[in-house]
Amino acid sequence: MQVGSIIDSSFLERLSLELMGINLSEDDNATALCEAISFIANKGWAPGTGGNFSVVVSEKPLQLLVTKSGVDKHSVSPDELLLVNRSGKVLNSRAKPSAETLLHAMIARVTGASCILHTHTIWNTVISSRESGPVLELTGFEMLKGLEGVKSHEHVEKVPMFENSQDIPALARKISARMKKEPDMHGFLLRGHGLYTWGASVAEARRHVEIFEFLFEVYGQLN
């Protein structure tokens, strides 16, 4: 019998992280991310095993903690998060990250965001599927002021909408080009898929999810 076969895989993952100087059970960002994921799941914004979520733990080199692929998001613990590099390669486990991990790394690189959250909700799916234009414009709503830097309900929030694709590298390049042209962007939609939004902290990114999902539902019911 091979030694590795009798050693718990979670122990090996923890040991790998400890060798890199990372203790997830004591990492405030990892804990905050898991709390945000639980909040989002309890809202019904990540049904089934949907959604993926990340937090940056190192800027140079860029490293993120991301959720595993195919797991229920109601009870994710810090020890279950995967450490990945700027290319989406897992550094601490053999477990599989979300197929969209590369989008998280791209958003972190382009925006400097510390946390990226991706939800699958009824309203962001309906609106992104129904609206035919390349941009959803939201204006006239007081809750717009919940988005970082927005000071008035008269602000026009332009939410780009991209066609969904399984070619994640190509999709990342397309979205990256758009984000560089529009640095004030707070989020974007993938048609029939969901919302990506981010923030300078887990708390800010979580607030942006709440604001966008409120605005999508209002917009959807009014239109």
Beta strands, then each sheet from edge to edge (+ up, - down):
strand 1: 52-59
strand 2: 62-66
strand 3: 82-85
strand 4: 115-119
strand 5: 135-138
strand 6: 157-162
strand 7: 187-190
strand 8: 194-199
sheet 1: 3+ 2- 1+ 4- 8+ 7- 6- 5+
end
